[in-house]
Amino acid sequence: MRLLRARVAPIWLAAACAHGGPGPRGPTAAVRGEIEQAEIAEQARHHDVARTHYQRAIAAARDPGSIAFARHEYAETLVTWGEAPEARAQLEIAVTANPADASVWHDLGLLRHGAGDDPGAIQALLRAETLVPSDARPRTALAALYWKRGDKRNAAREYRGLLELELPDRVRAKVQWALAELAKP
């Protein structure tokens, strides 16, 4: 997931912290094995081999946790290859397979924004926020997106929500700065 967040837009970098697991049940050993092989191939810059392993993982995925995991992992790599529309399609399938995976909703929100679908991005990020209220990533992304769209009221609401979470002092100071800026006429 680190690569997906690093490649989308700089506005979203502040939203990139840790992500949750694949959902209630993890992927099967076969799916995990194909993903591991894909990552090894990708590290060696054998993109065609990596793609084959990702596609095998998707083909082997039969349960919701495996489907969501395989497609989320593939989407992350697709973004690094410059294939954001296909990555978005993979994430749309992943959230259908496991609608309780906040990290997939978060990443889908980032890609929807990147594709110019801000209403869809807001919907996905709100879903991620609802699923894991203690995760700062969707709140940070929503605050930035609302502010960018000129919606200061909702941006401030998200920043105030961030102040209720445990944040490093440096991040807390930036959130307080943002609230001060938003309060200006």
BALOBA-1460 file (C-alpha; in Angstrom, 3 decimals):
// residues 185
<rec num="1" residu="m" x="0.000" y="0.000" z="0.000"/>
<rec num="2" residu="r" x="2.948" y="2.336" z="0.511"/>
<rec num="3" residu="l" x="3.538" y="2.622" z="-3.229"/>
<rec num="4" residu="l" x="-0.045" y="3.535" z="-4.045"/>
<rec num="5" residu="r" x="-0.074" y="6.409" z="-1.583"/>
<rec num="6" residu="a" x="3.357" y="7.618" z="-2.667"/>
<rec num="7" residu="r" x="2.319" y="7.796" z="-6.320"/>
<rec num="8" residu="v" x="-1.085" y="9.428" z="-6.227"/>
<rec num="9" residu="a" x="-1.040" y="13.222" z="-5.694"/>
<rec num="10" residu="p" x="1.136" y="15.165" z="-3.261"/>
<rec num="11" residu="i" x="-1.990" y="16.497" z="-1.536"/>
<rec num="12" residu="w" x="-2.606" y="12.968" z="-0.307"/>
<rec num="13" residu="l" x="0.822" y="12.238" z="1.090"/>
<rec num="14" residu="a" x="-0.213" y="13.508" z="4.503"/>
<rec num="15" residu="a" x="-2.957" y="10.901" z="4.454"/>
<rec num="16" residu="a" x="-0.544" y="8.009" z="4.122"/>
<rec num="17" residu="c" x="0.006" y="6.298" z="7.438"/>
<rec num="18" residu="a" x="-0.503" y="2.596" z="8.092"/>
<rec num="19" residu="h" x="-3.273" y="0.496" z="6.634"/>
<rec num="20" residu="g" x="-5.421" y="-2.245" z="7.996"/>
<rec num="21" residu="g" x="-5.432" y="-5.842" z="6.928"/>
<rec num="22" residu="p" x="-7.382" y="-7.433" z="4.129"/>
<rec num="23" residu="g" x="-10.529" y="-7.777" z="6.225"/>
<rec num="24" residu="p" x="-12.153" y="-10.302" z="8.494"/>
<rec num="25" residu="r" x="-10.339" y="-13.279" z="6.962"/>
<rec num="26" residu="g" x="-6.912" y="-13.093" z="5.431"/>
<rec num="27" residu="p" x="-6.069" y="-14.381" z="1.988"/>
<rec num="28" residu="t" x="-5.492" y="-18.048" z="1.297"/>
<rec num="29" residu="a" x="-1.953" y="-19.418" z="1.202"/>
<rec num="30" residu="a" x="-2.155" y="-19.790" z="-2.589"/>
<rec num="31" residu="v" x="-3.134" y="-16.138" z="-3.057"/>
<rec num="32" residu="r" x="-0.511" y="-14.933" z="-0.598"/>
<rec num="33" residu="g" x="2.129" y="-17.065" z="-2.369"/>
<rec num="34" residu="e" x="1.325" y="-15.565" z="-5.774"/>
<rec num="35" residu="i" x="1.454" y="-12.048" z="-4.315"/>
<rec num="36" residu="e" x="4.822" y="-12.787" z="-2.723"/>
<rec num="37" residu="q" x="6.134" y="-14.035" z="-6.077"/>
<rec num="38" residu="a" x="4.748" y="-10.925" z="-7.773"/>
<rec num="39" residu="e" x="6.520" y="-8.678" z="-5.264"/>
<rec num="40" residu="i" x="9.803" y="-10.524" z="-5.747"/>
<rec num="41" residu="a" x="9.471" y="-10.126" z="-9.517"/>
<rec num="42" residu="e" x="8.559" y="-6.472" z="-9.141"/>
<rec num="43" residu="q" x="11.610" y="-5.795" z="-6.963"/>
<rec num="44" residu="a" x="13.740" y="-7.345" z="-9.702"/>
<rec num="45" residu="r" x="11.955" y="-5.077" z="-12.208"/>
<rec num="46" residu="h" x="10.452" y="-8.043" z="-14.031"/>
<rec num="47" residu="h" x="7.128" y="-6.313" z="-14.515"/>
<rec num="48" residu="d" x="5.711" y="-8.853" z="-16.955"/>
<rec num="49" residu="v" x="6.409" y="-11.688" z="-14.502"/>
<rec num="50" residu="a" x="4.934" y="-9.653" z="-11.638"/>
<rec num="51" residu="r" x="1.787" y="-8.983" z="-13.663"/>
<rec num="52" residu="t" x="1.414" y="-12.708" z="-14.341"/>
<rec num="53" residu="h" x="1.657" y="-13.531" z="-10.614"/>
<rec num="54" residu="y" x="-0.820" y="-10.815" z="-9.669"/>
<rec num="55" residu="q" x="-3.254" y="-12.148" z="-12.252"/>
<rec num="56" residu="r" x="-2.749" y="-15.687" z="-10.942"/>
<rec num="57" residu="a" x="-3.469" y="-14.462" z="-7.421"/>
<rec num="58" residu="i" x="-6.691" y="-12.872" z="-8.652"/>
<rec num="59" residu="a" x="-7.659" y="-16.085" z="-10.455"/>
<rec num="60" residu="a" x="-6.957" y="-18.153" z="-7.326"/>
<rec num="61" residu="a" x="-8.944" y="-15.834" z="-5.051"/>
<rec num="62" residu="r" x="-12.322" y="-17.381" z="-4.228"/>
<rec num="63" residu="d" x="-13.284" y="-15.878" z="-0.856"/>
<rec num="64" residu="p" x="-13.928" y="-12.170" z="-0.175"/>
<rec num="65" residu="g" x="-10.761" y="-11.680" z="1.890"/>
<rec num="66" residu="s" x="-8.579" y="-13.200" z="-0.820"/>
<rec num="67" residu="i" x="-10.310" y="-11.296" z="-3.616"/>
<rec num="68" residu="a" x="-9.941" y="-7.961" z="-1.815"/>
<rec num="69" residu="f" x="-6.315" y="-8.655" z="-0.873"/>
<rec num="70" residu="a" x="-5.224" y="-9.768" z="-4.352"/>
<rec num="71" residu="r" x="-6.919" y="-6.895" z="-6.134"/>
<rec num="72" residu="h" x="-5.698" y="-4.298" z="-3.606"/>
<rec num="73" residu="e" x="-2.106" y="-5.485" z="-3.943"/>
<rec num="74" residu="y" x="-2.354" y="-5.503" z="-7.742"/>
<rec num="75" residu="a" x="-3.882" y="-2.015" z="-7.719"/>
<rec num="76" residu="e" x="-0.969" y="-0.698" z="-5.687"/>
<rec num="77" residu="t" x="1.476" y="-1.926" z="-8.288"/>
<rec num="78" residu="l" x="-0.648" y="-0.776" z="-11.219"/>
<rec num="79" residu="v" x="-0.425" y="2.780" z="-9.888"/>
<rec num="80" residu="t" x="3.374" y="2.566" z="-9.849"/>
<rec num="81" residu="w" x="3.212" y="1.451" z="-13.481"/>
<rec num="82" residu="g" x="1.126" y="4.487" z="-14.386"/>
<rec num="83" residu="e" x="-2.042" y="2.433" z="-14.854"/>
<rec num="84" residu="a" x="-4.317" y="4.358" z="-12.479"/>
<rec num="85" residu="p" x="-7.593" y="3.656" z="-14.344"/>
<rec num="86" residu="e" x="-7.006" y="-0.102" z="-14.117"/>
<rec num="87" residu="a" x="-5.912" y="0.265" z="-10.480"/>
<rec num="88" residu="r" x="-9.173" y="2.040" z="-9.739"/>
<rec num="89" residu="a" x="-11.122" y="-0.772" z="-11.423"/>
<rec num="90" residu="q" x="-9.301" y="-3.321" z="-9.257"/>
<rec num="91" residu="l" x="-10.149" y="-1.363" z="-6.106"/>
<rec num="92" residu="e" x="-13.812" y="-1.087" z="-7.125"/>
<rec num="93" residu="i" x="-13.909" y="-4.904" z="-7.254"/>
<rec num="94" residu="a" x="-12.007" y="-5.168" z="-3.964"/>
<rec num="95" residu="v" x="-14.542" y="-3.016" z="-2.072"/>
<rec num="96" residu="t" x="-17.365" y="-5.066" z="-3.534"/>
<rec num="97" residu="a" x="-15.684" y="-8.246" z="-2.289"/>
<rec num="98" residu="n" x="-14.936" y="-6.833" z="1.148"/>
<rec num="99" residu="p" x="-16.844" y="-3.626" z="1.897"/>
<rec num="100" residu="a" x="-15.464" y="-3.625" z="5.453"/>
<rec num="101" residu="d" x="-11.848" y="-2.965" z="4.379"/>
<rec num="102" residu="a" x="-11.192" y="0.677" z="5.246"/>
<rec num="103" residu="s" x="-7.764" y="0.706" z="3.601"/>
<rec num="104" residu="v" x="-9.256" y="-0.223" z="0.221"/>
<rec num="105" residu="w" x="-11.916" y="2.467" z="0.570"/>
<rec num="106" residu="h" x="-9.197" y="4.987" z="1.450"/>
<rec num="107" residu="d" x="-7.059" y="4.110" z="-1.563"/>
<rec num="108" residu="l" x="-10.116" y="4.068" z="-3.835"/>
<rec num="109" residu="g" x="-10.924" y="7.565" z="-2.612"/>
<rec num="110" residu="l" x="-7.457" y="8.751" z="-3.585"/>
<rec num="111" residu="l" x="-7.747" y="7.277" z="-7.062"/>
<rec num="112" residu="r" x="-11.248" y="8.622" z="-7.559"/>
<rec num="113" residu="h" x="-9.947" y="12.085" z="-6.713"/>
<rec num="114" residu="g" x="-7.040" y="11.588" z="-9.106"/>
<rec num="115" residu="a" x="-9.564" y="10.751" z="-11.833"/>
<rec num="116" residu="g" x="-11.518" y="13.934" z="-11.136"/>
<rec num="117" residu="d" x="-14.383" y="12.160" z="-9.347"/>
<rec num="118" residu="d" x="-14.448" y="14.236" z="-6.173"/>
<rec num="119" residu="p" x="-17.978" y="13.191" z="-5.127"/>
<rec num="120" residu="g" x="-16.908" y="9.540" z="-5.454"/>
<rec num="121" residu="a" x="-13.690" y="10.287" z="-3.602"/>
<rec num="122" residu="i" x="-15.591" y="11.894" z="-0.736"/>
<rec num="123" residu="q" x="-17.989" y="8.936" z="-0.576"/>
<rec num="124" residu="a" x="-15.118" y="6.422" z="-0.423"/>
<rec num="125" residu="l" x="-13.145" y="8.404" z="2.140"/>
<rec num="126" residu="l" x="-16.212" y="8.882" z="4.336"/>
<rec num="127" residu="r" x="-16.766" y="5.124" z="4.204"/>
<rec num="128" residu="a" x="-13.154" y="4.527" z="5.298"/>
<rec num="129" residu="e" x="-13.565" y="7.061" z="8.095"/>
<rec num="130" residu="t" x="-16.776" y="5.391" z="9.281"/>
<rec num="131" residu="l" x="-15.185" y="1.944" z="9.271"/>
<rec num="132" residu="v" x="-12.112" y="2.999" z="11.292"/>
<rec num="133" residu="p" x="-12.785" y="6.300" z="13.064"/>
<rec num="134" residu="s" x="-9.406" y="6.159" z="14.802"/>
<rec num="135" residu="d" x="-7.493" y="6.178" z="11.479"/>
<rec num="136" residu="a" x="-6.204" y="9.650" z="10.663"/>
<rec num="137" residu="r" x="-5.696" y="8.926" z="6.947"/>
<rec num="138" residu="p" x="-9.263" y="9.349" z="5.680"/>
<rec num="139" residu="r" x="-9.840" y="12.416" z="7.871"/>
<rec num="140" residu="t" x="-6.641" y="14.018" z="6.582"/>
<rec num="141" residu="a" x="-7.528" y="13.253" z="2.976"/>
<rec num="142" residu="l" x="-11.087" y="14.499" z="3.424"/>
<rec num="143" residu="a" x="-9.924" y="17.702" z="5.100"/>
<rec num="144" residu="a" x="-7.508" y="18.409" z="2.255"/>
<rec num="145" residu="l" x="-10.092" y="17.582" z="-0.406"/>
<rec num="146" residu="y" x="-12.795" y="19.719" z="1.197"/>
<rec num="147" residu="w" x="-10.364" y="22.617" z="1.577"/>
<rec num="148" residu="k" x="-9.226" y="22.278" z="-2.021"/>
<rec num="149" residu="r" x="-12.875" y="22.410" z="-3.118"/>
<rec num="150" residu="g" x="-13.465" y="25.545" z="-1.029"/>
<rec num="151" residu="d" x="-15.642" y="23.764" z="1.542"/>
<rec num="152" residu="k" x="-14.081" y="25.291" z="4.649"/>
<rec num="153" residu="r" x="-16.866" y="24.131" z="6.992"/>
<rec num="154" residu="n" x="-16.367" y="20.433" z="6.232"/>
<rec num="155" residu="a" x="-12.585" y="20.807" z="6.093"/>
<rec num="156" residu="a" x="-12.618" y="22.329" z="9.581"/>
<rec num="157" residu="r" x="-14.918" y="19.545" z="10.816"/>
<rec num="158" residu="e" x="-12.420" y="16.921" z="9.629"/>
<rec num="159" residu="y" x="-9.468" y="18.775" z="11.158"/>
<rec num="160" residu="r" x="-11.330" y="19.091" z="14.471"/>
<rec num="161" residu="g" x="-11.970" y="15.351" z="14.294"/>
<rec num="162" residu="l" x="-8.252" y="14.790" z="13.848"/>
<rec num="163" residu="l" x="-7.563" y="16.675" z="17.080"/>
<rec num="164" residu="e" x="-9.602" y="14.034" z="18.913"/>
<rec num="165" residu="l" x="-7.134" y="11.340" z="17.791"/>
<rec num="166" residu="e" x="-3.683" y="10.561" z="19.115"/>
<rec num="167" residu="l" x="-1.356" y="12.477" z="16.838"/>
<rec num="168" residu="p" x="2.356" y="13.206" z="16.946"/>
<rec num="169" residu="d" x="3.007" y="16.738" z="18.216"/>
<rec num="170" residu="r" x="4.282" y="17.819" z="14.801"/>
<rec num="171" residu="v" x="1.075" y="16.664" z="13.085"/>
<rec num="172" residu="r" x="-1.113" y="18.152" z="15.810"/>
<rec num="173" residu="a" x="0.604" y="21.524" z="15.278"/>
<rec num="174" residu="k" x="-0.094" y="21.333" z="11.527"/>
<rec num="175" residu="v" x="-3.741" y="20.512" z="12.157"/>
<rec num="176" residu="q" x="-4.026" y="23.488" z="14.516"/>
<rec num="177" residu="w" x="-2.372" y="25.686" z="11.869"/>
<rec num="178" residu="a" x="-4.876" y="24.454" z="9.269"/>
<rec num="179" residu="l" x="-7.799" y="25.247" z="11.571"/>
<rec num="180" residu="a" x="-6.417" y="28.741" z="12.148"/>
<rec num="181" residu="e" x="-6.080" y="29.270" z="8.394"/>
<rec num="182" residu="l" x="-9.596" y="27.998" z="7.766"/>
<rec num="183" residu="a" x="-10.961" y="30.392" z="10.382"/>
<rec num="184" residu="k" x="-9.613" y="33.401" z="8.481"/>
<rec num="185" residu="p" x="-12.154" y="35.326" z="6.363"/>
